[in-house]
Every structure is written in C-alpha cells, then in structure tokens.
Amino acid sequence: MTNFKKRLIKGVVASSFILGVGFSSTSGLLSNNEVQAAPKNVHTITKPNGVQRIDPGYTQVVHIGNGLSLSVTMTDEENFTWELFSDEEPETVLATGVAQLNVEFTITYQDPVTGEEETIVETLVENKPEKPAEPVQNITDFSFMYNGKAVSENNFATSYVGEAFDPLKGITFVDASGKAFDGTITADVSQVDTSKIGVYPVKYTITENVAADEQRASAEPQVMEFQSAVAIMNASMVEKIVEETTLTINKTTNTEANKATHTSKDGLLKFEVWYISETNYGLRVTNLDSGEVVKDDIISSTIYNSLIFTVEMPLLNAKDVYVIKFNFTEGGTGTEVLNETVSANAASGNQTPAKSAASTKPTKLAQTNAGFGFMPTFSSIGLLGGSLAAFVRSRKK
C-alpha cells in the first residue's frame, strides 16, 4: 500500500467521511454581481473529538465536490500541504500545493476525463465549536440578603437618628450557592426620615446586566423590586411623656354599660373605667391597632389614683409614656377628660427625642401603676407586629 493510500485511509477515518459526519460544506459561493473565472468553495477542517487545536502532522481528507477530494496535512496550526485527487482514482495525484487556513488558494489541474485544464478557488476553515453558552441566570433563584442572612421582619437595616443612612451597606442578592446576581442594585430612600425614630420603607430595584453578555445584549433585562425596612433608632434609650390626661369617672352613671372612656391623642390606646361596687372600679386598656386588651383589672378608688402606661420600642431605643389620672366622683356625668399633654422628660431624666412616627406603633404594651409605685411588665413588646412583614416583600417585573 502506498504512503498516499495510507494517508488517505487515515484521513478518511479521522474525518468520518464514510458516515458523512463532521463536515460542513458550502459550494458555489459565486456572487451575483461578479463574474469569477473559477468557482469558489469553502470547506471545513474538522477537529477530532476532544482535540483543542490541530497539531502539525494531522492529516484529513476533505471532499470538495465534483468527485474531487483534498488530502490535507497540517504543517503547523495554520499552514498545510494539500494533494488533489479523484475519488474514483485516489492513487492519482492531480495537483499539489501549500496554503493557509482561512485564506483562499487556487487549484489548477487537468480533468482526468476531458483532459481540459480546470481551476478551483478553495478556502479551508477550521471548525471551531461554539463555546457552550452559560445558563441564563434566573432572577427568581436569587435571594435578597442583609448581612449574609435573608431579609425578614427580624433581619433588616438599622441606623441612628441624625446619621447618614447607606441603603446598600450589607445588601446582597445571591443564589443558594452564594453566587451574586450579575446586575445592579439601586435603592429609593425618599420615605426615610433620619431625623426621627421610626421604621421606614426602602424600595430596592435589582436590574440584570445584559450589556456584557454578547448572547443577551439585546434581551430584555430581568428586573425585581424588593421593599424592605430600615429602623431609625436612638443611640441610647430615650423616654418621653407624650400625653398626660385626667379622666373623670362618675360613680352613679359610669356603669359597665356606660363606661368613662378616653382615647389617646395618637389613636393607639383606649382607656375605660366603670363603677362596680363600694370602692371597686373596672379598668380596661385596649391597643386599638391590634384590638388586644392589654390590661383588664379591678382597682380601688381609695388607693388607685392614676395609671402610667409605657409604650416600649426596644429596637428604636424609645419609650412613649402615657399618664392617666383618675378623678372619682359622685357628681357630674363622668367621662370628662382634662388634657394636659406635655413634652417634658419622664422621671428618668433622659433627653426628649422627636415624637415617634405613627408607623412605629407596637402591638403589645408594658405598663406600670403610679398609685402602687410600680408593677411588673405586663407583656413583652413586639415591634410593628404584622405591619413590618408588609415592608419585606418582593415583586418581579
């Protein structure tokens, strides 16, 4: 067997010509606007499976049509030698030469049938498999995080009164493996007042970056909006008397069916007192936000002359104090309220802060009784209750 036949067999096997696998061919690329002396063909040198580059000495048979083939041997990564032969007579070399990948070269040969001289313009190109596209990131697979934990009603940003608030500090948007979303995060803090304590909404917008991805440069970017919260709090605990009121209770007319009542000016608390028997009176305090009765008790008019309620907001380092004085009488109609709203400091002597924003109303209250000197905390304090959860939500566009 001749060396040429050996090369031919090797090339046929390498190129999988028998099965027609691995070849892409475009023949007759003749422009309609030009007259060419010879047909122009473009054919492909196909890399074997698993080969990253074509090494010198690599041989392949390329079928160029009309019963003709080229035996190609690479001399380096770009240059090669070629031999033209007829598919019917592979042992007969019709022409030889050298050429370079992606560059046109001319083949002139004598047709073995007609004996006429023929010319072909050929270009061999390297088959470069497209780089597998990375999976498109799905914005719904990512989570909004603050300080490495999912944003929730128990984990959100905080800042102190008077300090500049950086809404992006500690904020990330990552998937389950910790990979960050390829995009930008912006924050709308127009509703945040850093001069007053309170819990305020911050709207975050996550926008996918598609400009750097050639495959998705013209695609519509994925966008998600996420509303979270920021707590603007005092640097240290501040206590303030927000209302001081005298409530008149008539022993004769203020029965359980006709209670003496007072609603705090901020609309948070409702106080009710009514006569039961002898010196005993009923006392009920209701949180109007939640509807929860936070105190339901029987008091004595001989020792119980006032009530102090303290609305504690531990996260905000603030206490709002309500002072309700009782005027027990057998005359008048009862339910007479003498308002003496003050802005003086409570007994603690701490600095008086600005009034808490309405959105910071708690669902539970702590209370003490001035008539008894003190009483233990009635219940634990919950900040905002269900209303905070409304601040922590997302929406995909």
C-alpha positions as CSV (number, residue, x, y, z in Angstrom):
1,M,0.0,0.0,0.0
2,T,1.4,3.4,-1.0
3,N,2.1,6.2,1.5
4,F,-0.6,8.2,-0.2
5,K,-3.2,5.4,0.3
6,K,-2.2,5.2,4.0
7,R,-2.7,8.9,4.4
8,L,-6.0,8.6,2.5
9,I,-7.3,5.8,4.7
10,K,-6.1,7.7,7.8
11,G,-7.7,10.9,6.7
12,V,-11.0,9.1,5.8
13,V,-11.2,7.6,9.2
14,A,-10.2,10.8,11.0
15,S,-12.8,12.8,9.1
16,S,-15.5,10.2,9.4
17,F,-16.2,10.5,5.7
18,I,-17.8,7.1,5.4
19,L,-20.6,8.3,7.6
20,G,-20.6,11.8,6.4
21,V,-20.1,13.0,9.9
22,G,-18.3,16.3,10.9
23,F,-18.3,18.1,7.6
24,S,-19.9,21.4,6.7
25,S,-19.6,22.5,3.1
26,T,-20.8,25.5,1.2
27,S,-20.1,25.3,-2.5
28,G,-20.6,27.7,-5.3
29,L,-20.3,31.0,-3.3
30,L,-20.4,32.9,-6.5
31,S,-21.6,36.5,-6.2
32,N,-24.4,37.5,-8.4
33,N,-22.7,40.8,-9.1
34,E,-19.3,39.4,-10.0
35,V,-18.0,37.2,-12.8
36,Q,-15.5,34.7,-11.5
37,A,-13.0,32.7,-13.5
38,A,-13.4,29.7,-11.3
39,P,-15.9,28.5,-8.7
40,K,-15.1,29.4,-5.1
41,N,-15.6,26.8,-2.4
42,V,-15.4,26.9,1.3
43,H,-14.8,23.7,3.3
44,T,-14.0,22.8,6.8
45,I,-11.1,21.1,8.6
46,T,-12.8,19.3,11.4
47,K,-11.1,18.7,14.7
48,P,-11.2,15.2,16.1
49,N,-13.3,14.8,19.3
50,G,-11.5,16.1,22.4
51,V,-8.8,17.9,20.4
52,Q,-8.4,21.6,21.4
53,R,-6.1,22.5,18.5
54,I,-4.8,20.9,15.2
55,D,-1.3,19.7,15.7
56,P,1.4,19.6,12.9
57,G,1.2,16.3,11.0
58,Y,-2.6,16.0,11.4
59,T,-4.0,14.6,8.1
60,Q,-7.5,14.8,6.9
61,V,-9.4,14.2,3.6
62,V,-11.7,17.0,2.6
63,H,-14.2,16.3,-0.2
64,I,-14.7,19.4,-2.3
65,G,-17.3,18.1,-4.7
66,N,-17.5,17.1,-8.4
67,G,-15.8,13.8,-7.5
68,L,-12.7,15.5,-6.1
69,S,-11.0,15.5,-2.7
70,L,-8.1,17.1,-1.0
71,S,-5.6,15.2,1.3
72,V,-4.6,17.9,3.8
73,T,-1.6,17.6,6.2
74,M,-1.1,20.4,8.7
75,T,2.5,21.7,9.0
76,D,1.6,24.0,12.0
77,E,-1.6,25.3,13.5
78,E,-2.4,27.5,10.4
79,N,-0.5,26.2,7.4
80,F,-0.9,22.9,5.5
81,T,0.1,21.0,2.4
82,W,-2.5,19.6,0.0
83,E,-2.9,17.0,-2.7
84,L,-5.8,16.9,-5.1
85,F,-7.1,13.5,-6.3
86,S,-10.2,12.0,-7.9
87,D,-12.5,10.0,-5.7
88,E,-12.6,7.3,-8.4
89,E,-8.8,7.1,-8.6
90,P,-7.4,8.1,-5.2
91,E,-3.9,6.9,-6.1
92,T,-3.5,9.5,-8.9
93,V,-2.4,12.9,-7.6
94,L,-3.9,15.7,-9.9
95,A,-2.2,18.7,-8.2
96,T,-0.3,19.7,-5.0
97,G,0.5,22.9,-3.1
98,V,0.6,24.7,0.2
99,A,-1.9,27.0,1.8
100,Q,-3.2,28.6,5.0
101,L,-6.4,28.2,6.9
102,N,-9.0,30.9,6.2
103,V,-7.1,32.1,3.2
104,E,-8.1,31.5,-0.5
105,F,-5.8,29.4,-2.6
106,T,-6.1,28.3,-6.3
107,I,-6.1,24.8,-7.5
108,T,-5.2,24.2,-11.2
109,Y,-5.5,20.6,-12.5
110,Q,-6.2,18.6,-15.7
111,D,-9.5,16.9,-15.7
112,P,-8.8,13.1,-16.0
113,V,-11.9,12.6,-18.1
114,T,-11.9,15.6,-20.5
115,G,-8.2,16.4,-20.4
116,E,-9.1,20.1,-20.1
117,E,-7.4,22.4,-17.6
118,E,-9.7,23.4,-14.7
119,T,-9.3,25.9,-11.9
120,I,-10.9,25.9,-8.5
121,V,-10.6,28.6,-5.8
122,E,-10.7,26.9,-2.4
123,T,-10.8,28.1,1.2
124,L,-10.3,25.7,4.2
125,V,-11.6,26.9,7.5
126,E,-11.1,25.4,10.9
127,N,-14.2,24.0,12.7
128,K,-14.4,25.9,16.0
129,P,-17.2,24.6,18.1
130,E,-19.1,27.4,19.7
131,K,-18.3,27.9,23.3
132,P,-21.2,26.4,25.3
133,A,-23.4,29.2,26.5
134,E,-23.6,29.5,30.2
135,P,-27.1,29.0,31.6
136,V,-29.0,32.2,31.7
137,Q,-29.4,33.4,35.3
138,N,-32.9,33.2,36.6
139,I,-33.7,36.1,38.9
140,T,-36.2,34.1,40.9
141,D,-33.4,31.7,42.0
142,F,-31.7,34.6,43.9
143,S,-32.4,35.9,47.4
144,F,-32.3,39.4,48.9
145,M,-29.8,39.3,51.8
146,Y,-28.8,41.7,54.6
147,N,-25.5,41.0,56.4
148,G,-25.5,37.5,54.9
149,K,-28.9,36.5,56.0
150,A,-32.3,36.6,54.2
151,V,-34.1,39.9,54.7
152,S,-37.1,39.4,57.0
153,E,-39.0,41.2,59.7
154,N,-36.3,40.0,62.1
155,N,-33.3,41.0,59.9
156,F,-33.2,44.4,58.2
157,A,-31.2,47.6,58.2
158,T,-30.9,49.9,61.1
159,S,-29.4,53.4,61.6
160,Y,-29.2,56.1,64.3
161,V,-31.0,59.4,64.4
162,G,-29.1,62.1,62.7
163,E,-26.6,59.7,61.0
164,A,-26.3,59.3,57.2
165,F,-28.0,56.1,56.1
166,D,-26.3,53.9,53.4
167,P,-29.2,51.7,52.0
168,L,-26.7,49.4,50.1
169,K,-24.5,48.6,53.1
170,G,-24.8,44.9,53.9
171,I,-27.2,44.3,51.0
172,T,-26.5,41.4,48.5
173,F,-28.6,39.4,46.0
174,V,-27.2,35.9,45.8
175,D,-28.3,32.3,44.9
176,A,-28.2,29.2,47.1
177,S,-24.5,28.7,46.4
178,G,-23.6,32.3,47.3
179,K,-23.1,33.4,43.7
180,A,-24.0,37.0,43.2
181,F,-26.6,38.0,40.6
182,D,-25.0,39.7,37.7
183,G,-26.7,43.1,37.9
184,T,-27.1,46.3,39.8
185,I,-29.0,47.2,43.0
186,T,-30.4,50.7,43.5
187,A,-32.4,52.0,46.5
188,D,-35.2,54.5,46.8
189,V,-34.9,56.1,50.3
190,S,-37.3,59.0,49.7
191,Q,-39.6,57.9,52.5
192,V,-36.8,57.6,55.1
193,D,-36.5,60.5,57.7
194,T,-33.2,60.0,59.5
195,S,-34.1,62.9,61.9
196,K,-36.9,60.9,63.6
197,I,-37.0,57.5,65.1
198,G,-39.3,55.1,63.2
199,V,-39.4,52.2,60.8
200,Y,-39.5,53.3,57.2
201,P,-39.8,51.5,53.8
202,V,-36.9,51.3,51.4
203,K,-37.6,50.2,47.8
204,Y,-34.8,48.2,46.2
205,T,-34.6,47.5,42.5
206,I,-32.4,44.7,41.1
207,T,-31.7,45.0,37.3
208,E,-29.8,42.4,35.3
209,N,-26.7,43.3,33.5
210,V,-27.1,42.1,29.9
211,A,-24.7,44.6,28.1
212,A,-21.6,42.5,28.9
213,D,-23.2,39.3,27.6
214,E,-23.0,39.1,23.8
215,Q,-25.7,36.5,23.6
216,R,-28.1,38.5,25.6
217,A,-27.1,42.1,24.8
218,S,-30.4,42.7,23.0
219,A,-32.5,40.8,25.5
220,E,-34.9,42.5,28.0
221,P,-33.1,42.5,31.4
222,Q,-34.7,40.8,34.3
223,V,-35.9,43.2,37.0
224,M,-37.1,42.6,40.5
225,E,-38.4,45.2,43.1
226,F,-37.9,44.4,46.8
227,Q,-39.4,46.6,49.6
228,S,-37.6,46.3,52.9
229,A,-37.4,48.3,56.1
230,V,-34.9,50.5,57.9
231,A,-35.2,51.3,61.6
232,I,-34.0,54.7,62.6
233,M,-33.3,54.4,66.3
234,N,-31.9,56.4,69.2
235,A,-28.2,55.8,70.1
236,S,-29.3,55.2,73.7
237,M,-32.7,54.7,75.4
238,V,-34.9,57.8,75.4
239,E,-38.1,58.2,77.4
240,K,-40.7,60.8,76.7
241,I,-44.1,61.7,78.2
242,V,-46.3,62.1,75.2
243,E,-49.7,62.7,76.9
244,E,-51.0,63.5,80.4
245,T,-54.7,63.3,80.9
246,T,-57.3,63.4,83.8
247,L,-60.3,61.1,83.3
248,T,-63.4,61.8,85.4
249,I,-65.4,58.7,86.5
250,N,-69.0,59.2,87.9
251,K,-69.9,56.5,90.5
252,T,-73.6,56.8,89.6
253,T,-73.7,57.0,85.8
254,N,-70.5,55.2,84.6
255,T,-71.6,51.6,84.8
256,E,-70.2,48.7,82.7
257,A,-72.7,49.6,80.0
258,N,-71.7,53.3,80.1
259,K,-68.0,53.4,80.8
260,A,-65.9,56.5,81.2
261,T,-63.6,56.4,78.2
262,H,-60.5,58.2,76.8
263,T,-58.6,57.5,73.5
264,S,-55.0,58.7,73.4
265,K,-54.4,61.5,71.0
266,D,-52.2,59.3,68.8
267,G,-55.1,56.9,68.4
268,L,-53.1,54.0,69.9
269,L,-54.7,53.4,73.3
270,K,-58.3,53.3,74.6
271,F,-58.8,53.6,78.4
272,E,-62.1,52.5,80.0
273,V,-63.2,52.8,83.7
274,W,-66.6,51.9,85.3
275,Y,-68.1,51.6,88.8
276,I,-68.6,48.0,90.2
277,S,-69.3,48.3,94.0
278,E,-68.2,50.2,97.1
279,T,-64.7,51.4,96.2
280,N,-64.1,48.9,93.3
281,Y,-63.9,50.0,89.7
282,G,-63.2,48.1,86.5
283,L,-60.2,49.2,84.4
284,R,-59.5,48.1,80.8
285,V,-56.8,49.3,78.4
286,T,-57.0,48.3,74.7
287,N,-54.5,48.6,71.9
288,L,-56.6,49.9,69.1
289,D,-54.1,48.9,66.4
290,S,-54.4,45.2,67.2
291,G,-57.6,45.1,69.2
292,E,-55.7,43.4,72.0
293,V,-56.9,44.1,75.6
294,V,-53.5,44.7,77.3
295,K,-55.0,45.3,80.8
296,D,-58.3,44.1,82.4
297,D,-58.3,44.7,86.1
298,I,-60.3,45.7,89.2
299,I,-58.9,48.8,91.0
300,S,-59.8,50.6,94.3
301,S,-60.6,54.3,94.2
302,T,-59.0,54.7,97.6
303,I,-55.5,53.8,96.5
304,Y,-55.6,53.8,92.7
305,N,-55.5,57.5,91.6
306,S,-53.5,57.3,88.3
307,L,-52.1,55.0,85.7
308,I,-48.9,55.2,83.8
309,F,-48.6,53.3,80.5
310,T,-45.2,53.0,78.8
311,V,-45.1,52.0,75.2
312,E,-41.7,50.4,74.8
313,M,-39.9,50.2,71.4
314,P,-36.7,48.3,72.2
315,L,-35.4,48.3,68.7
316,L,-35.8,52.0,68.4
317,N,-34.4,52.6,71.9
318,A,-37.5,54.7,72.8
319,K,-40.3,54.7,75.4
320,D,-43.5,56.8,75.0
321,V,-45.2,57.4,78.4
322,Y,-49.0,58.0,78.8
323,V,-50.1,59.4,82.2
324,I,-53.8,58.9,83.0
325,K,-55.0,60.5,86.3
326,F,-58.4,59.3,87.7
327,N,-61.0,61.7,89.2
328,F,-63.5,59.5,91.0
329,T,-66.7,61.5,91.8
330,E,-70.4,61.0,92.5
331,G,-71.4,64.2,90.6
332,G,-71.4,65.2,87.0
333,T,-71.8,62.9,84.1
334,G,-68.3,61.3,84.0
335,T,-66.0,60.8,81.1
336,E,-64.8,64.3,81.5
337,V,-61.2,64.5,80.2
338,L,-58.8,67.2,81.2
339,N,-55.9,67.1,78.7
340,E,-52.5,68.3,79.9
341,T,-50.3,67.0,77.1
342,V,-46.7,67.6,77.9
343,S,-43.3,67.3,76.2
344,A,-41.3,67.3,79.5
345,N,-38.9,64.5,80.3
346,A,-40.2,61.5,82.2
347,A,-38.7,60.7,85.6
348,S,-35.7,59.0,84.0
349,G,-34.4,62.5,83.0
350,N,-33.3,61.2,79.6
351,Q,-33.2,63.5,76.7
352,T,-36.5,64.0,75.0
353,P,-36.5,62.8,71.4
354,A,-38.8,63.7,68.5
355,K,-42.1,62.0,68.6
356,S,-42.1,58.5,67.1
357,A,-43.6,58.1,63.6
358,A,-47.1,56.7,63.6
359,S,-45.9,53.6,61.8
360,T,-43.9,52.5,64.9
361,K,-47.0,51.7,67.0
362,P,-46.4,48.3,68.8
363,T,-49.0,45.6,69.2
364,K,-48.2,45.0,72.9
365,L,-47.6,47.4,75.7
366,A,-45.7,47.4,79.0
367,Q,-47.3,49.3,81.9
368,T,-46.7,50.4,85.5
369,N,-49.0,51.9,88.0
370,A,-48.1,55.1,89.8
371,G,-50.6,54.5,92.5
372,F,-48.9,51.3,93.6
373,G,-45.4,52.7,92.9
374,F,-44.7,50.0,90.3
375,M,-46.0,46.9,88.8
376,P,-44.1,44.2,86.8
377,T,-44.1,44.4,83.0
378,F,-47.5,43.2,81.7
379,S,-46.2,41.7,78.5
380,S,-43.3,41.5,76.1
381,I,-43.1,44.2,73.4
382,G,-43.5,43.4,69.7
383,L,-42.3,46.0,67.2
384,L,-44.9,46.7,64.5
385,G,-46.3,43.2,64.5
386,G,-47.7,42.2,61.2
387,S,-47.2,45.6,59.6
388,L,-43.4,45.1,59.4
389,A,-43.9,42.0,57.3
390,A,-45.5,44.2,54.7
391,F,-42.2,46.1,54.4
392,V,-40.4,42.9,53.5
393,R,-41.7,41.7,50.1
394,S,-40.5,41.4,46.5
395,R,-42.1,41.7,43.1
396,K,-40.7,40.5,39.8
397,K,-41.3,42.7,36.7
